[in-house]
Amino acid sequence: MAQELLQKSIAAGEARGFWYGGDHLYEILIQPIDFEGASSKTTIGLLVVGHEIDSAVAKSFGELAASEVAFSWARIIVSSTLAPEQQQELSRQVAALPATAPDAPQEIQLGSERYLVTTVSLSSGTRPGASLSVLRSFDKATLFLTQLNRILLGLGFLAIAVGTLLGFVLSATFTRPLGNLVAGVRALEGGNYSFPLQNSGQDEVAVVTGAFGRMRDSLQKVQLEQRELEARLRQAHKMEAVGRLAGGVAHDFNNLLTIIRGHADMLTDRVTADEGSERNLEQIQKATGRAVSMTRQLLAFSRMQVLQPRILDLNSVVVEMGKMLPRLIGEHIEYSFEPDPELANIKADPSQVEQVLLNLAVNARDAMPNGGKLTVKASNVQMEVSAVARRPSSISDTGHGMDPETKAHIFEPFFTTKEVGKGTGLGLATVYGIVKQSGGFIWVESSPGTGATFEIYFPQARGPAYVMEKVSGSKAVPLGSETVLVVEDESGVRDLACQFLRSGGYTVLEAVDGVDALEISTRYSGTIHLLLSDMVMPRMGGAELTQRIRAARPATKVVLMSGYAEYSEANSGKESPQVPTIQKPFSLTSLAEKVREVLTEKPAKEAGQRR
């Protein structure tokens, strides 16, 4: 059959074309082999090179055209990217077309899908030959027509490339470079970017090899960058997951610590004679205090700490901390602060900003056991990426520095490079959480032997700076006689708060959740002066309860108890009530002072706060 097809091609004078036989379609190239004698040139044979147009070729063309394609010979579908049942339906419809049917785009129905079919003849001459049909879904026909020129241009380039490669096969000179290039492609497919490529000479193969080498280097660089970005994304997800876990654990511990701390305070007031009992209670209070500090650091890392942001002059905050830092870090470390006279104000919780400076100073001290220099700088900078002015503060030391592996984990809770018993691993995690919850971000630059620089960026704030009040002396626990409705689903915390308030002279009503509190409020005929409610409870939380109580009893004031920042400004919504809060775990004194402060607050001042 091949000989018969060859005879037809020779008779038609075709040096290049398509053969069809045995339900297979081939693209071929015919090259005469001449023998040059002394006086004449004689053709001694023909070299025929070709390849089959099979489903793999159809798939390649389909990917290039971004659509379904079908190769046919004289209206017989040879190969396509269609499903078998769709190919059969297409063969049936093509066979039913009249012999004089034009090659213009036609609409056909294949199963439940409508296609716009464009057929391009691949053979020269007028007799039936090979053709390519491109089938594009009818709802994308308009887009397809605009891209048809590009597809045809790509087919032309592909034909040129195939013809060029077939020409290379005729010359043994290019066999070895092509083999090396193919081996390089296969090595790249297996992930080997270091396969040696032969790139000598100035011929076409050398140019292609050089371009492939550059493409391979570029691809390797892109993949390395992609892996780095994926690693950063995984790190961010891990930090978020750990933060959520830490926040949940700290919230549960706050309820337990509230109970332990409160009952220890009450026992302390009652125990007067037994010195052993006093020492035991003192140890309980100290251990509780350390536990409270750790839970607050966990909440700070998870960005669930209850903050009290103020407009601050960062220069003043650092100056005040500078009075204590030299004693903290030791005389063997030189401390210096470089303020910026034009520094803009920031909005943050002053105690948390001090905690950030304190933790970074302690971290720097531990990195310089043999002495060094600790420098704090404050300056203004305009961040073009976020289009928001930010105020950076940097803390630099001349310690031993960090390697990349350590830098990747320094903000994770409980990660520490210190010896056992010399660090909790919460210092830098707390710094990270406080900065992120305050709307800023933190960078660290460090390498082994060069020290470390932590750069902290806070958003700019407008308005006068907050002046911290100095508290002197101890105050007596304030008393009262008003009626307080206590709403708390944790029975231990609820009982403790009620005991605290009753010991201060208040009349106390108890409710286990918001729904229970509304029922008590409806039944109680007297005045409820204050609602003391937990923020998160089953059936009805503190925010909704506040709105309903205020609607029914406008004169009732509210204080919300919170173990952590359940509702941030981003997700609480505009309808979330703005009310005073007290953070768990609280003591008898702090609860009594907060209740007394809210009850004695003037209505005008309260209204101003709500606005």
PECOR-V385974 format. One record per residue. RES is the residue in one letter. OMEGA is omega in radians with two decimals (NA if undefined). Layout:
RES:OMEGA
RES:OMEGA
//
This chain:
M:3.13
A:3.14
Q:3.13
E:3.12
L:3.11
L:3.13
Q:3.12
K:3.14
S:3.13
I:3.14
A:3.13
A:-3.13
G:-3.10
E:3.00
A:-3.12
R:-3.13
G:-3.08
F:3.06
W:3.08
Y:3.10
G:3.11
G:-3.12
D:3.12
H:-3.14
L:-3.11
Y:2.95
E:-3.02
I:3.05
L:-3.10
I:-3.13
Q:3.11
P:3.09
I:-3.05
D:3.04
F:-3.11
E:3.08
G:-3.09
A:-3.06
S:-3.09
S:3.12
K:-3.07
T:3.08
T:-3.07
I:-3.14
G:3.14
L:3.06
L:-3.12
V:3.13
V:-3.14
G:3.10
H:-3.09
E:3.03
I:-3.08
D:-3.10
S:3.11
A:3.09
V:3.12
A:3.13
K:3.12
S:3.11
F:3.12
G:3.09
E:3.12
L:-3.11
A:-3.10
A:-3.12
S:3.06
E:3.13
V:3.10
A:3.04
F:-3.11
S:3.06
W:3.14
A:3.08
R:3.05
I:-3.11
I:-3.09
V:3.13
S:-3.13
S:3.06
T:-3.12
L:3.00
A:-3.08
P:-3.11
E:3.10
Q:3.13
Q:3.11
Q:3.14
E:3.12
L:3.12
S:-3.14
R:-3.11
Q:3.12
V:3.14
A:-3.11
A:-3.13
L:3.09
P:-3.07
A:-3.10
T:-3.11
A:-3.13
P:3.11
D:3.13
A:3.12
P:-3.12
Q:3.13
E:3.11
I:3.14
Q:3.08
L:-3.07
G:-3.14
S:-3.06
E:3.06
R:-3.10
Y:2.96
L:-3.00
V:3.05
T:-3.07
T:3.13
V:3.12
S:3.13
L:-3.12
S:3.08
S:3.13
G:-3.06
T:-3.11
R:-3.12
P:-3.12
G:-3.09
A:3.10
S:3.13
L:3.11
S:3.12
V:-3.09
L:3.12
R:-3.12
S:-3.01
F:-3.12
D:3.08
K:-3.04
A:-3.11
T:3.11
L:3.14
F:-3.10
L:3.13
T:-3.11
Q:-3.06
L:3.14
N:3.13
R:3.13
I:-3.14
L:3.09
L:3.10
G:3.08
L:3.10
G:3.10
F:3.13
L:3.11
A:3.10
I:-3.14
A:3.13
V:3.11
G:3.12
T:3.13
L:3.10
L:3.08
G:3.12
F:-3.12
V:-3.10
L:-3.08
S:3.13
A:-3.11
T:-3.04
F:-3.04
T:-3.08
R:3.09
P:3.12
L:3.10
G:3.11
N:3.13
L:3.11
V:3.11
A:3.09
G:3.10
V:3.13
R:3.10
A:3.11
L:3.10
E:3.11
G:3.10
G:3.14
N:-3.11
Y:-3.06
S:3.12
F:-3.09
P:3.12
L:3.08
Q:-3.05
N:3.13
S:3.14
G:-3.10
Q:-3.10
D:-3.06
E:-3.14
V:3.12
A:3.12
V:3.13
V:3.12
T:3.10
G:3.11
A:3.10
F:3.11
G:3.11
R:3.11
M:3.13
R:3.10
D:3.13
S:3.13
L:3.11
Q:3.12
K:3.13
V:-3.14
Q:3.08
L:3.10
E:3.13
Q:3.11
R:3.13
E:3.11
L:3.10
E:3.10
A:3.11
R:-3.14
L:3.09
R:3.11
Q:3.13
A:3.11
H:3.14
K:3.13
M:3.13
E:3.14
A:3.11
V:3.12
G:3.11
R:3.12
L:-3.13
A:3.13
G:3.12
G:3.11
V:-3.13
A:3.13
H:3.13
D:3.12
F:-3.14
N:3.09
N:3.13
L:-3.13
L:3.07
T:-3.13
I:-3.12
I:-3.09
R:-3.10
G:-3.14
H:3.06
A:3.08
D:-3.13
M:3.10
L:3.12
T:3.13
D:-3.08
R:-3.10
V:-3.09
T:-2.98
A:-3.02
D:-3.11
E:3.12
G:3.11
S:3.11
E:3.13
R:3.11
N:3.13
L:3.13
E:3.10
Q:3.09
I:-3.12
Q:3.11
K:3.13
A:3.10
T:3.12
G:3.10
R:3.11
A:3.10
V:3.13
S:-3.14
M:3.13
T:3.10
R:3.07
Q:3.07
L:3.12
L:3.11
A:3.11
F:-3.10
S:3.10
R:3.10
M:3.13
Q:3.09
V:-3.08
L:3.02
Q:-3.04
P:3.08
R:3.01
I:-2.98
L:2.91
D:-3.03
L:3.09
N:-3.11
S:3.13
V:-3.12
V:3.11
V:3.12
E:3.10
M:3.14
G:3.08
K:-3.09
M:-3.02
L:3.14
P:3.11
R:-3.12
L:-3.05
I:3.10
G:-3.10
E:-3.11
H:3.12
I:3.12
E:-3.12
Y:3.08
S:3.10
F:3.14
E:-3.11
P:3.06
D:-3.11
P:-3.11
E:-3.06
L:3.10
A:3.13
N:3.05
I:3.08
K:-3.12
A:3.07
D:-3.06
P:-3.14
S:3.14
Q:3.05
V:3.08
E:3.12
Q:3.10
V:-3.14
L:-3.12
L:-3.11
N:3.14
L:3.11
A:3.11
V:3.12
N:3.11
A:3.12
R:-3.12
D:3.12
A:-3.12
M:-3.11
P:-3.12
N:3.13
G:-3.13
G:-3.07
K:3.08
L:-3.07
T:3.07
V:3.13
K:3.06
A:-3.12
S:3.08
N:3.06
V:3.10
Q:-3.14
M:-3.10
E:-3.09
V:-3.11
S:-3.13
A:3.12
V:3.11
A:3.13
R:-3.07
R:-3.08
P:2.97
S:-3.11
S:3.10
I:-3.07
S:3.05
D:3.14
T:-3.11
G:-3.04
H:3.07
G:-3.09
M:3.03
D:-3.10
P:-3.13
E:3.11
T:3.13
K:-3.09
A:-3.03
H:-2.96
I:-3.11
F:3.10
E:3.13
P:3.10
F:3.02
F:-3.14
T:3.05
T:-3.13
K:3.12
E:3.13
V:3.13
G:-3.11
K:3.11
G:3.13
T:-3.07
G:-3.12
L:-3.05
G:-3.12
L:3.05
A:3.08
T:3.11
V:-3.13
Y:-3.10
G:-3.13
I:-3.11
V:-3.13
K:-3.13
Q:3.12
S:3.10
G:-3.13
G:3.05
F:-3.03
I:3.06
W:3.06
V:3.06
E:-3.10
S:3.00
S:-3.10
P:3.08
G:-3.07
T:-3.11
G:-3.11
A:3.07
T:3.07
F:3.11
E:-3.11
I:-3.12
Y:3.08
F:3.06
P:3.10
Q:3.10
A:3.13
R:-3.13
G:-3.14
P:-3.11
A:3.12
Y:3.11
V:-3.10
M:3.14
E:3.10
K:-3.13
V:-3.13
S:3.07
G:3.12
S:-3.11
K:3.05
A:3.14
V:-3.11
P:-3.12
L:3.12
G:-3.13
S:-3.09
E:3.12
T:-3.09
V:3.06
L:-3.12
V:-3.11
V:-3.10
E:-3.11
D:3.08
E:-3.00
S:-3.13
G:3.12
V:-3.14
R:3.14
D:-3.13
L:3.14
A:3.12
C:3.10
Q:3.12
F:-3.05
L:3.12
R:3.10
S:3.10
G:3.06
G:-3.09
Y:2.95
T:-2.96
V:2.98
L:-3.06
E:3.07
A:-3.06
V:3.08
D:-3.06
G:-3.14
V:3.11
D:-3.14
A:3.12
L:3.11
E:3.11
I:-3.14
S:3.13
T:-3.11
R:-3.03
Y:-3.07
S:-3.11
G:3.14
T:2.99
I:-3.04
H:-3.04
L:3.00
L:3.07
L:-2.98
S:2.98
D:-3.10
M:-3.06
V:3.14
M:3.07
P:3.11
R:3.12
M:-3.12
G:-3.07
G:-3.11
A:3.13
E:3.12
L:3.13
T:-3.13
Q:-3.11
R:3.11
I:3.14
R:3.11
A:-3.11
A:-3.10
R:-3.07
P:-3.08
A:-3.10
T:3.10
K:-2.97
V:2.93
V:3.13
L:3.07
M:-3.09
S:3.05
G:3.09
Y:-3.05
A:-3.13
E:-3.08
Y:3.05
S:-3.14
E:-3.09
A:-3.05
N:-3.13
S:3.14
G:-3.10
K:-3.08
E:-3.14
S:-3.06
P:3.07
Q:-3.05
V:3.07
P:3.13
T:3.00
I:-3.03
Q:3.01
K:-0.10
P:-3.13
F:3.11
S:3.09
L:-3.09
T:-3.10
S:3.11
L:-3.13
A:-3.13
E:-3.14
K:3.13
V:-3.12
R:-3.13
E:-3.11
V:-3.12
L:-3.11
T:-3.14
E:-3.13
K:-3.13
P:-3.11
A:3.12
K:3.12
E:3.12
A:3.10
G:3.11
Q:-3.12
R:3.09
R:NA
//
